[in-house]
């Protein structure tokens, strides 16, 4: 939110404001995922496992490189907060900020979820999204954002003075602690900013504040990912439910979400190889 300016615009202020923007990270040189191959791989894929995440909770799941997973809406509109970690090193985790810089504020089919430095490689590619029809609405809102962080007990405490333990941040910590067999404090270091699955969000036009509105997701909707490396996923069913009113409380109606894990058509999998970590030398000028 901007306060009333304390400084006068310079004489050429209007001219400066009229300079056209340029894209920070043009993606023309970004290696494009082979979506034709992925379509072939998913054609005959077989459901191998599923995990149901109860309301206001989180679960982890494992997906082998080259396999697919879906997040499926079950009984009612529900938002999910997704974390991704490399199976062999939890420090390699989803980097929502850089993914946003490359692909924009909201993700859909063809976009990739990039990992943190110094790894910086695609962890997953979105291969289907039943909500791709939504695009951007008149408020500038879209679905599946990488602009929010995750609801957490620290911000809740700051704003309301109350303690609430079933925010996505805490849900993901409990789930990862169980998965990795580590104390909560250790697991907390690995929990990171999320992909807000099914959440409908944007920035207000006047103050550019983060807003949410009722998710358009309905039972049967899903978003599907191709695992580019061996993954551990963490999915929290947000206490905000469809995020139409509030989160960080027990007020909203909440529903479970299902994760389905699929084995691909292995005959064509040999045409694909898992991406290498970044080739940057890490010399940083020394
Ligand atoms: Zn949440």
py3Dmol code that shows the C-alpha trace and the ligand (Angstrom):
import py3Dmol

protein = """\
ATOM      1  CA  UNK A   1       0.000   0.000   0.000  1.00  0.00           C
ATOM      2  CA  UNK A   2       1.400   3.407  -0.961  1.00  0.00           C
ATOM      3  CA  UNK A   3       1.163   6.303   1.463  1.00  0.00           C
ATOM      4  CA  UNK A   4       0.482   9.814   0.230  1.00  0.00           C
ATOM      5  CA  UNK A   5       3.692  10.820  -1.578  1.00  0.00           C
ATOM      6  CA  UNK A   6       5.976  13.179   0.300  1.00  0.00           C
ATOM      7  CA  UNK A   7       7.924  14.144  -2.779  1.00  0.00           C
ATOM      8  CA  UNK A   8       6.917  16.105  -5.870  1.00  0.00           C
ATOM      9  CA  UNK A   9       7.274  14.460  -9.238  1.00  0.00           C
ATOM     10  CA  UNK A  10      10.168  15.812 -11.349  1.00  0.00           C
ATOM     11  CA  UNK A  11       9.318  17.911 -14.413  1.00  0.00           C
ATOM     12  CA  UNK A  12       9.670  14.862 -16.647  1.00  0.00           C
ATOM     13  CA  UNK A  13       7.689  12.622 -14.250  1.00  0.00           C
ATOM     14  CA  UNK A  14       4.882  11.989 -16.734  1.00  0.00           C
ATOM     15  CA  UNK A  15       7.382  11.119 -19.459  1.00  0.00           C
ATOM     16  CA  UNK A  16       9.139   8.652 -17.150  1.00  0.00           C
ATOM     17  CA  UNK A  17       5.853   6.947 -16.338  1.00  0.00           C
ATOM     18  CA  UNK A  18       5.063   6.527 -20.028  1.00  0.00           C
ATOM     19  CA  UNK A  19       8.185   4.455 -20.786  1.00  0.00           C
ATOM     20  CA  UNK A  20       6.998   1.068 -22.009  1.00  0.00           C
ATOM     21  CA  UNK A  21       7.965  -1.985 -19.894  1.00  0.00           C
ATOM     22  CA  UNK A  22      10.240  -4.786 -21.012  1.00  0.00           C
ATOM     23  CA  UNK A  23       9.959  -8.389 -19.852  1.00  0.00           C
ATOM     24  CA  UNK A  24      12.584  -9.091 -17.148  1.00  0.00           C
ATOM     25  CA  UNK A  25      13.231 -12.665 -18.184  1.00  0.00           C
ATOM     26  CA  UNK A  26      12.301 -13.256 -21.837  1.00  0.00           C
ATOM     27  CA  UNK A  27      11.675 -16.994 -22.107  1.00  0.00           C
ATOM     28  CA  UNK A  28      12.614 -17.333 -25.789  1.00  0.00           C
ATOM     29  CA  UNK A  29      15.879 -19.051 -24.853  1.00  0.00           C
ATOM     30  CA  UNK A  30      14.333 -21.217 -22.109  1.00  0.00           C
ATOM     31  CA  UNK A  31      14.526 -24.885 -23.146  1.00  0.00           C
ATOM     32  CA  UNK A  32      10.912 -25.829 -23.859  1.00  0.00           C
ATOM     33  CA  UNK A  33       9.528 -29.072 -22.438  1.00  0.00           C
ATOM     34  CA  UNK A  34       8.594 -31.631 -25.089  1.00  0.00           C
ATOM     35  CA  UNK A  35       4.833 -31.435 -24.550  1.00  0.00           C
ATOM     36  CA  UNK A  36       4.138 -33.790 -27.498  1.00  0.00           C
ATOM     37  CA  UNK A  37       6.212 -36.493 -25.801  1.00  0.00           C
ATOM     38  CA  UNK A  38       4.523 -35.830 -22.440  1.00  0.00           C
ATOM     39  CA  UNK A  39       1.119 -36.174 -24.110  1.00  0.00           C
ATOM     40  CA  UNK A  40       2.195 -39.568 -25.457  1.00  0.00           C
ATOM     41  CA  UNK A  41       3.526 -40.651 -22.064  1.00  0.00           C
ATOM     42  CA  UNK A  42       0.275 -39.723 -20.309  1.00  0.00           C
ATOM     43  CA  UNK A  43      -1.991 -41.381 -22.884  1.00  0.00           C
ATOM     44  CA  UNK A  44      -1.600 -44.870 -21.460  1.00  0.00           C
ATOM     45  CA  UNK A  45      -0.507 -44.054 -17.922  1.00  0.00           C
ATOM     46  CA  UNK A  46      -1.675 -46.293 -15.105  1.00  0.00           C
ATOM     47  CA  UNK A  47      -2.910 -45.171 -11.685  1.00  0.00           C
ATOM     48  CA  UNK A  48      -0.460 -46.718  -9.199  1.00  0.00           C
ATOM     49  CA  UNK A  49      -1.180 -44.980  -5.900  1.00  0.00           C
ATOM     50  CA  UNK A  50      -3.325 -42.344  -4.266  1.00  0.00           C
ATOM     51  CA  UNK A  51      -3.138 -40.259  -1.121  1.00  0.00           C
ATOM     52  CA  UNK A  52      -6.095 -38.425   0.393  1.00  0.00           C
ATOM     53  CA  UNK A  53      -5.297 -35.278   2.353  1.00  0.00           C
ATOM     54  CA  UNK A  54      -7.964 -34.660   5.021  1.00  0.00           C
ATOM     55  CA  UNK A  55      -9.275 -31.111   5.565  1.00  0.00           C
ATOM     56  CA  UNK A  56      -6.919 -28.725   7.450  1.00  0.00           C
ATOM     57  CA  UNK A  57      -4.042 -31.177   7.246  1.00  0.00           C
ATOM     58  CA  UNK A  58      -1.154 -32.116   4.949  1.00  0.00           C
ATOM     59  CA  UNK A  59       0.327 -35.317   3.560  1.00  0.00           C
ATOM     60  CA  UNK A  60       3.519 -36.104   1.697  1.00  0.00           C
ATOM     61  CA  UNK A  61       3.869 -38.365  -1.328  1.00  0.00           C
ATOM     62  CA  UNK A  62       6.702 -39.652  -3.495  1.00  0.00           C
ATOM     63  CA  UNK A  63       6.829 -39.556  -7.287  1.00  0.00           C
ATOM     64  CA  UNK A  64       9.582 -41.130  -9.395  1.00  0.00           C
ATOM     65  CA  UNK A  65      11.213 -39.080 -12.147  1.00  0.00           C
ATOM     66  CA  UNK A  66       9.278 -39.695 -15.362  1.00  0.00           C
ATOM     67  CA  UNK A  67       5.997 -40.417 -13.569  1.00  0.00           C
ATOM     68  CA  UNK A  68       2.951 -38.177 -13.282  1.00  0.00           C
ATOM     69  CA  UNK A  69       0.872 -36.945 -10.363  1.00  0.00           C
ATOM     70  CA  UNK A  70      -2.477 -35.217 -10.191  1.00  0.00           C
ATOM     71  CA  UNK A  71      -4.071 -33.098  -7.485  1.00  0.00           C
ATOM     72  CA  UNK A  72      -7.791 -33.785  -7.677  1.00  0.00           C
ATOM     73  CA  UNK A  73     -10.744 -31.910  -6.168  1.00  0.00           C
ATOM     74  CA  UNK A  74     -12.966 -34.392  -4.306  1.00  0.00           C
ATOM     75  CA  UNK A  75     -16.025 -33.370  -2.309  1.00  0.00           C
ATOM     76  CA  UNK A  76     -16.155 -29.596  -2.630  1.00  0.00           C
ATOM     77  CA  UNK A  77     -14.139 -26.511  -3.578  1.00  0.00           C
ATOM     78  CA  UNK A  78     -10.807 -26.613  -1.775  1.00  0.00           C
ATOM     79  CA  UNK A  79      -7.463 -24.892  -2.208  1.00  0.00           C
ATOM     80  CA  UNK A  80      -4.184 -26.800  -1.784  1.00  0.00           C
ATOM     81  CA  UNK A  81      -0.705 -25.527  -0.939  1.00  0.00           C
ATOM     82  CA  UNK A  82       2.002 -27.532  -2.694  1.00  0.00           C
ATOM     83  CA  UNK A  83       5.656 -27.945  -1.678  1.00  0.00           C
ATOM     84  CA  UNK A  84       8.187 -29.975  -3.703  1.00  0.00           C
ATOM     85  CA  UNK A  85      11.530 -31.365  -2.569  1.00  0.00           C
ATOM     86  CA  UNK A  86      14.170 -33.486  -4.333  1.00  0.00           C
ATOM     87  CA  UNK A  87      14.100 -36.967  -2.811  1.00  0.00           C
ATOM     88  CA  UNK A  88      17.880 -37.105  -2.405  1.00  0.00           C
ATOM     89  CA  UNK A  89      18.366 -33.590  -0.974  1.00  0.00           C
ATOM     90  CA  UNK A  90      15.637 -31.603   0.774  1.00  0.00           C
ATOM     91  CA  UNK A  91      17.607 -28.386   0.181  1.00  0.00           C
ATOM     92  CA  UNK A  92      16.641 -28.667  -3.468  1.00  0.00           C
ATOM     93  CA  UNK A  93      13.129 -27.341  -3.235  1.00  0.00           C
ATOM     94  CA  UNK A  94      10.601 -25.427  -5.281  1.00  0.00           C
ATOM     95  CA  UNK A  95      11.524 -21.774  -5.897  1.00  0.00           C
ATOM     96  CA  UNK A  96       8.231 -19.950  -6.342  1.00  0.00           C
ATOM     97  CA  UNK A  97       9.840 -16.510  -6.808  1.00  0.00           C
ATOM     98  CA  UNK A  98      12.041 -17.512  -9.737  1.00  0.00           C
ATOM     99  CA  UNK A  99       9.223 -19.587 -11.227  1.00  0.00           C
ATOM    100  CA  UNK A 100       7.055 -16.453 -11.050  1.00  0.00           C
ATOM    101  CA  UNK A 101       9.800 -14.384 -12.702  1.00  0.00           C
ATOM    102  CA  UNK A 102      10.004 -16.865 -15.571  1.00  0.00           C
ATOM    103  CA  UNK A 103       6.384 -17.932 -16.108  1.00  0.00           C
ATOM    104  CA  UNK A 104       4.260 -15.187 -14.556  1.00  0.00           C
ATOM    105  CA  UNK A 105       1.967 -14.931 -11.547  1.00  0.00           C
ATOM    106  CA  UNK A 106      -0.189 -18.005 -12.237  1.00  0.00           C
ATOM    107  CA  UNK A 107       0.827 -21.370 -13.677  1.00  0.00           C
ATOM    108  CA  UNK A 108      -0.903 -23.728 -16.109  1.00  0.00           C
ATOM    109  CA  UNK A 109      -0.147 -26.353 -18.764  1.00  0.00           C
ATOM    110  CA  UNK A 110       3.372 -26.129 -20.178  1.00  0.00           C
ATOM    111  CA  UNK A 111       4.790 -24.149 -17.242  1.00  0.00           C
ATOM    112  CA  UNK A 112       7.550 -25.651 -15.128  1.00  0.00           C
ATOM    113  CA  UNK A 113       8.250 -25.529 -11.409  1.00  0.00           C
ATOM    114  CA  UNK A 114      11.921 -24.553 -10.903  1.00  0.00           C
ATOM    115  CA  UNK A 115      14.150 -25.544  -8.011  1.00  0.00           C
ATOM    116  CA  UNK A 116      16.181 -23.334  -5.672  1.00  0.00           C
ATOM    117  CA  UNK A 117      19.806 -22.211  -6.160  1.00  0.00           C
ATOM    118  CA  UNK A 118      22.298 -23.669  -6.861  1.00  0.00           C
ATOM    119  CA  UNK A 119      20.263 -26.434  -8.495  1.00  0.00           C
ATOM    120  CA  UNK A 120      17.832 -24.395 -10.589  1.00  0.00           C
ATOM    121  CA  UNK A 121      16.302 -26.990 -12.858  1.00  0.00           C
ATOM    122  CA  UNK A 122      12.710 -27.963 -13.595  1.00  0.00           C
ATOM    123  CA  UNK A 123      11.327 -30.172 -10.811  1.00  0.00           C
ATOM    124  CA  UNK A 124       7.941 -30.688 -12.471  1.00  0.00           C
ATOM    125  CA  UNK A 125       6.106 -29.699 -15.642  1.00  0.00           C
ATOM    126  CA  UNK A 126       2.356 -29.040 -15.683  1.00  0.00           C
ATOM    127  CA  UNK A 127       0.851 -31.382 -18.270  1.00  0.00           C
ATOM    128  CA  UNK A 128      -2.891 -30.775 -17.809  1.00  0.00           C
ATOM    129  CA  UNK A 129      -5.103 -28.260 -16.017  1.00  0.00           C
ATOM    130  CA  UNK A 130      -8.885 -28.558 -16.155  1.00  0.00           C
ATOM    131  CA  UNK A 131      -9.156 -24.932 -14.971  1.00  0.00           C
ATOM    132  CA  UNK A 132      -7.141 -23.514 -17.877  1.00  0.00           C
ATOM    133  CA  UNK A 133     -10.414 -22.053 -19.249  1.00  0.00           C
ATOM    134  CA  UNK A 134     -10.419 -19.483 -16.418  1.00  0.00           C
ATOM    135  CA  UNK A 135      -7.505 -17.388 -17.676  1.00  0.00           C
ATOM    136  CA  UNK A 136      -7.711 -13.956 -16.025  1.00  0.00           C
ATOM    137  CA  UNK A 137     -11.036 -12.435 -14.956  1.00  0.00           C
ATOM    138  CA  UNK A 138     -12.167  -8.801 -14.811  1.00  0.00           C
ATOM    139  CA  UNK A 139     -10.459  -8.349 -11.426  1.00  0.00           C
ATOM    140  CA  UNK A 140      -7.167  -9.605 -12.826  1.00  0.00           C
ATOM    141  CA  UNK A 141      -7.488 -12.857 -10.867  1.00  0.00           C
ATOM    142  CA  UNK A 142      -6.207 -16.200 -12.112  1.00  0.00           C
ATOM    143  CA  UNK A 143      -5.913 -19.749 -10.746  1.00  0.00           C
ATOM    144  CA  UNK A 144      -2.829 -21.602  -9.353  1.00  0.00           C
ATOM    145  CA  UNK A 145      -0.687 -18.659  -8.218  1.00  0.00           C
ATOM    146  CA  UNK A 146       2.934 -18.307  -7.244  1.00  0.00           C
ATOM    147  CA  UNK A 147       2.394 -14.836  -5.742  1.00  0.00           C
ATOM    148  CA  UNK A 148       1.130 -15.834  -2.299  1.00  0.00           C
ATOM    149  CA  UNK A 149       3.366 -17.522   0.222  1.00  0.00           C
ATOM    150  CA  UNK A 150       1.345 -19.912   2.404  1.00  0.00           C
ATOM    151  CA  UNK A 151      -0.896 -19.154   5.364  1.00  0.00           C
ATOM    152  CA  UNK A 152       1.180 -19.372   8.532  1.00  0.00           C
ATOM    153  CA  UNK A 153       0.843 -18.950  12.304  1.00  0.00           C
ATOM    154  CA  UNK A 154       3.377 -16.101  12.522  1.00  0.00           C
ATOM    155  CA  UNK A 155       1.432 -13.697  10.298  1.00  0.00           C
ATOM    156  CA  UNK A 156      -1.778 -14.838  12.006  1.00  0.00           C
ATOM    157  CA  UNK A 157      -0.307 -14.019  15.410  1.00  0.00           C
ATOM    158  CA  UNK A 158       0.944 -10.667  14.139  1.00  0.00           C
ATOM    159  CA  UNK A 159      -2.409  -9.604  12.711  1.00  0.00           C
ATOM    160  CA  UNK A 160      -4.873 -11.141  15.195  1.00  0.00           C
ATOM    161  CA  UNK A 161      -2.829 -11.920  18.304  1.00  0.00           C
ATOM    162  CA  UNK A 162      -4.220 -15.467  18.233  1.00  0.00           C
ATOM    163  CA  UNK A 163      -2.482 -18.807  17.751  1.00  0.00           C
ATOM    164  CA  UNK A 164      -3.824 -21.093  15.022  1.00  0.00           C
ATOM    165  CA  UNK A 165      -1.988 -24.367  14.421  1.00  0.00           C
ATOM    166  CA  UNK A 166      -3.572 -25.697  11.212  1.00  0.00           C
ATOM    167  CA  UNK A 167      -2.284 -23.142   8.704  1.00  0.00           C
ATOM    168  CA  UNK A 168      -0.653 -24.592   5.581  1.00  0.00           C
ATOM    169  CA  UNK A 169       2.818 -23.774   6.966  1.00  0.00           C
ATOM    170  CA  UNK A 170       2.244 -25.848  10.120  1.00  0.00           C
ATOM    171  CA  UNK A 171       0.412 -28.600   8.229  1.00  0.00           C
ATOM    172  CA  UNK A 172       3.376 -28.962   5.854  1.00  0.00           C
ATOM    173  CA  UNK A 173       5.854 -28.988   8.752  1.00  0.00           C
ATOM    174  CA  UNK A 174       4.026 -31.829  10.532  1.00  0.00           C
ATOM    175  CA  UNK A 175       3.783 -33.841   7.300  1.00  0.00           C
ATOM    176  CA  UNK A 176       7.465 -33.378   6.370  1.00  0.00           C
ATOM    177  CA  UNK A 177       8.601 -34.143   9.945  1.00  0.00           C
ATOM    178  CA  UNK A 178       6.735 -37.465   9.715  1.00  0.00           C
ATOM    179  CA  UNK A 179       8.085 -38.182   6.207  1.00  0.00           C
ATOM    180  CA  UNK A 180      11.731 -37.390   7.056  1.00  0.00           C
ATOM    181  CA  UNK A 181      11.656 -38.596  10.680  1.00  0.00           C
ATOM    182  CA  UNK A 182      12.990 -35.281  11.982  1.00  0.00           C
ATOM    183  CA  UNK A 183      11.806 -32.865  14.709  1.00  0.00           C
ATOM    184  CA  UNK A 184       9.360 -30.107  13.756  1.00  0.00           C
ATOM    185  CA  UNK A 185      12.065 -27.415  14.014  1.00  0.00           C
ATOM    186  CA  UNK A 186      14.241 -29.236  11.457  1.00  0.00           C
ATOM    187  CA  UNK A 187      11.330 -29.810   9.091  1.00  0.00           C
ATOM    188  CA  UNK A 188      10.371 -26.126   9.299  1.00  0.00           C
ATOM    189  CA  UNK A 189      13.658 -25.112   7.629  1.00  0.00           C
ATOM    190  CA  UNK A 190      12.666 -26.975   4.463  1.00  0.00           C
ATOM    191  CA  UNK A 191       9.072 -25.750   4.135  1.00  0.00           C
ATOM    192  CA  UNK A 192       8.911 -23.033   1.499  1.00  0.00           C
ATOM    193  CA  UNK A 193       6.642 -20.768  -0.533  1.00  0.00           C
ATOM    194  CA  UNK A 194       4.070 -22.777  -2.402  1.00  0.00           C
ATOM    195  CA  UNK A 195       2.178 -23.255  -5.605  1.00  0.00           C
ATOM    196  CA  UNK A 196      -1.332 -22.276  -4.535  1.00  0.00           C
ATOM    197  CA  UNK A 197      -3.239 -25.037  -6.291  1.00  0.00           C
ATOM    198  CA  UNK A 198      -6.830 -24.118  -7.301  1.00  0.00           C
ATOM    199  CA  UNK A 199      -6.560 -20.760  -5.453  1.00  0.00           C
ATOM    200  CA  UNK A 200      -8.011 -17.763  -7.326  1.00  0.00           C
ATOM    201  CA  UNK A 201      -5.943 -14.662  -6.633  1.00  0.00           C
ATOM    202  CA  UNK A 202      -4.544 -11.423  -7.926  1.00  0.00           C
ATOM    203  CA  UNK A 203      -3.458  -7.941  -6.921  1.00  0.00           C
ATOM    204  CA  UNK A 204      -5.985  -5.155  -6.404  1.00  0.00           C
ATOM    205  CA  UNK A 205      -5.841  -2.434  -9.046  1.00  0.00           C
ATOM    206  CA  UNK A 206      -5.664   0.494  -6.594  1.00  0.00           C
ATOM    207  CA  UNK A 207      -3.323  -0.642  -3.791  1.00  0.00           C
ATOM    208  CA  UNK A 208      -1.771  -3.685  -5.545  1.00  0.00           C
ATOM    209  CA  UNK A 209      -2.526  -5.811  -2.476  1.00  0.00           C
ATOM    210  CA  UNK A 210      -2.776  -9.582  -2.699  1.00  0.00           C
ATOM    211  CA  UNK A 211      -6.415 -10.661  -2.860  1.00  0.00           C
ATOM    212  CA  UNK A 212      -8.286 -13.961  -3.051  1.00  0.00           C
ATOM    213  CA  UNK A 213     -11.773 -14.884  -4.184  1.00  0.00           C
ATOM    214  CA  UNK A 214     -13.879 -18.048  -4.293  1.00  0.00           C
ATOM    215  CA  UNK A 215     -12.045 -20.735  -6.244  1.00  0.00           C
ATOM    216  CA  UNK A 216     -13.807 -21.951  -9.414  1.00  0.00           C
ATOM    217  CA  UNK A 217     -12.631 -25.524  -8.675  1.00  0.00           C
ATOM    218  CA  UNK A 218     -15.324 -28.217  -8.545  1.00  0.00           C
ATOM    219  CA  UNK A 219     -15.119 -31.943  -7.691  1.00  0.00           C
ATOM    220  CA  UNK A 220     -13.414 -33.765 -10.552  1.00  0.00           C
ATOM    221  CA  UNK A 221     -11.177 -30.838 -11.511  1.00  0.00           C
ATOM    222  CA  UNK A 222      -7.471 -31.607 -11.439  1.00  0.00           C
ATOM    223  CA  UNK A 223      -4.033 -30.248 -12.207  1.00  0.00           C
ATOM    224  CA  UNK A 224      -1.471 -32.749 -13.476  1.00  0.00           C
ATOM    225  CA  UNK A 225       2.316 -32.696 -13.232  1.00  0.00           C
ATOM    226  CA  UNK A 226       5.174 -34.650 -14.822  1.00  0.00           C
ATOM    227  CA  UNK A 227       7.970 -35.293 -12.305  1.00  0.00           C
ATOM    228  CA  UNK A 228      11.268 -34.195 -13.880  1.00  0.00           C
ATOM    229  CA  UNK A 229      13.317 -35.530 -10.925  1.00  0.00           C
ATOM    230  CA  UNK A 230      12.566 -37.929  -8.051  1.00  0.00           C
ATOM    231  CA  UNK A 231      10.210 -35.905  -5.889  1.00  0.00           C
ATOM    232  CA  UNK A 232       8.714 -35.698  -2.452  1.00  0.00           C
ATOM    233  CA  UNK A 233       5.547 -33.627  -2.597  1.00  0.00           C
ATOM    234  CA  UNK A 234       3.781 -32.026   0.352  1.00  0.00           C
ATOM    235  CA  UNK A 235       0.174 -30.946  -0.040  1.00  0.00           C
ATOM    236  CA  UNK A 236      -1.806 -28.980   2.548  1.00  0.00           C
ATOM    237  CA  UNK A 237      -5.565 -28.542   2.426  1.00  0.00           C
ATOM    238  CA  UNK A 238      -5.754 -24.859   3.291  1.00  0.00           C
ATOM    239  CA  UNK A 239      -7.954 -23.931   6.287  1.00  0.00           C
ATOM    240  CA  UNK A 240      -9.345 -21.229   3.992  1.00  0.00           C
ATOM    241  CA  UNK A 241     -11.320 -23.918   2.091  1.00  0.00           C
ATOM    242  CA  UNK A 242     -12.201 -22.294  -1.253  1.00  0.00           C
ATOM    243  CA  UNK A 243     -10.561 -19.088   0.079  1.00  0.00           C
ATOM    244  CA  UNK A 244     -13.704 -16.995  -0.493  1.00  0.00           C
ATOM    245  CA  UNK A 245     -13.618 -15.310   2.926  1.00  0.00           C
ATOM    246  CA  UNK A 246     -10.842 -16.049   5.419  1.00  0.00           C
ATOM    247  CA  UNK A 247      -8.051 -18.448   6.305  1.00  0.00           C
ATOM    248  CA  UNK A 248      -5.970 -19.072   9.437  1.00  0.00           C
ATOM    249  CA  UNK A 249      -9.101 -20.132  11.336  1.00  0.00           C
ATOM    250  CA  UNK A 250     -11.685 -22.914  11.563  1.00  0.00           C
ATOM    251  CA  UNK A 251     -14.389 -20.678  10.029  1.00  0.00           C
ATOM    252  CA  UNK A 252     -14.316 -21.867   6.405  1.00  0.00           C
ATOM    253  CA  UNK A 253     -15.888 -25.063   5.067  1.00  0.00           C
ATOM    254  CA  UNK A 254     -13.034 -27.402   4.108  1.00  0.00           C
ATOM    255  CA  UNK A 255     -12.789 -30.530   1.979  1.00  0.00           C
ATOM    256  CA  UNK A 256     -10.160 -33.202   1.309  1.00  0.00           C
ATOM    257  CA  UNK A 257      -7.924 -33.262  -1.760  1.00  0.00           C
ATOM    258  CA  UNK A 258      -6.624 -36.370  -3.493  1.00  0.00           C
ATOM    259  CA  UNK A 259      -3.180 -36.947  -4.966  1.00  0.00           C
ATOM    260  CA  UNK A 260      -3.058 -39.595  -7.709  1.00  0.00           C
ATOM    261  CA  UNK A 261       0.279 -41.029  -8.839  1.00  0.00           C
ATOM    262  CA  UNK A 262       0.549 -42.470 -12.328  1.00  0.00           C
ATOM    263  CA  UNK A 263       3.109 -44.701 -14.042  1.00  0.00           C
ATOM    264  CA  UNK A 264       3.717 -43.499 -17.624  1.00  0.00           C
ATOM    265  CA  UNK A 265       3.819 -45.415 -20.874  1.00  0.00           C
ATOM    266  CA  UNK A 266       7.390 -46.660 -20.335  1.00  0.00           C
ATOM    267  CA  UNK A 267       7.972 -47.547 -24.022  1.00  0.00           C
ATOM    268  CA  UNK A 268       8.551 -43.885 -24.844  1.00  0.00           C
ATOM    269  CA  UNK A 269      10.229 -42.869 -21.571  1.00  0.00           C
ATOM    270  CA  UNK A 270      13.699 -43.618 -23.030  1.00  0.00           C
ATOM    271  CA  UNK A 271      13.250 -40.519 -25.240  1.00  0.00           C
ATOM    272  CA  UNK A 272      13.268 -38.330 -22.145  1.00  0.00           C
ATOM    273  CA  UNK A 273      16.074 -37.613 -19.682  1.00  0.00           C
ATOM    274  CA  UNK A 274      15.943 -36.003 -16.252  1.00  0.00           C
ATOM    275  CA  UNK A 275      17.311 -32.407 -16.319  1.00  0.00           C
ATOM    276  CA  UNK A 276      20.794 -31.764 -14.944  1.00  0.00           C
ATOM    277  CA  UNK A 277      21.281 -29.200 -12.184  1.00  0.00           C
ATOM    278  CA  UNK A 278      22.425 -25.727 -13.298  1.00  0.00           C
ATOM    279  CA  UNK A 279      25.743 -25.679 -15.147  1.00  0.00           C
ATOM    280  CA  UNK A 280      26.820 -22.402 -13.498  1.00  0.00           C
ATOM    281  CA  UNK A 281      30.341 -22.768 -12.027  1.00  0.00           C
ATOM    282  CA  UNK A 282      29.410 -21.202  -8.659  1.00  0.00           C
ATOM    283  CA  UNK A 283      32.713 -19.318  -8.754  1.00  0.00           C
ATOM    284  CA  UNK A 284      30.802 -16.038  -8.135  1.00  0.00           C
ATOM    285  CA  UNK A 285      33.674 -13.970  -9.506  1.00  0.00           C
ATOM    286  CA  UNK A 286      36.452 -15.388  -7.306  1.00  0.00           C
TER     287      UNK A 286
END
"""
ligand_1 = """\
1
ZN
Zn -3.330 -22.036 3.500
"""
view = py3Dmol.view(width=600, height=400)
view.addModel(protein, "pdb")
view.setStyle({"model": 0}, {"cartoon": {"style": "trace"}})
view.addModel(ligand_1, "xyz")
view.setStyle({"model": 1}, {"stick": {}})
view.zoomTo()
view.show()
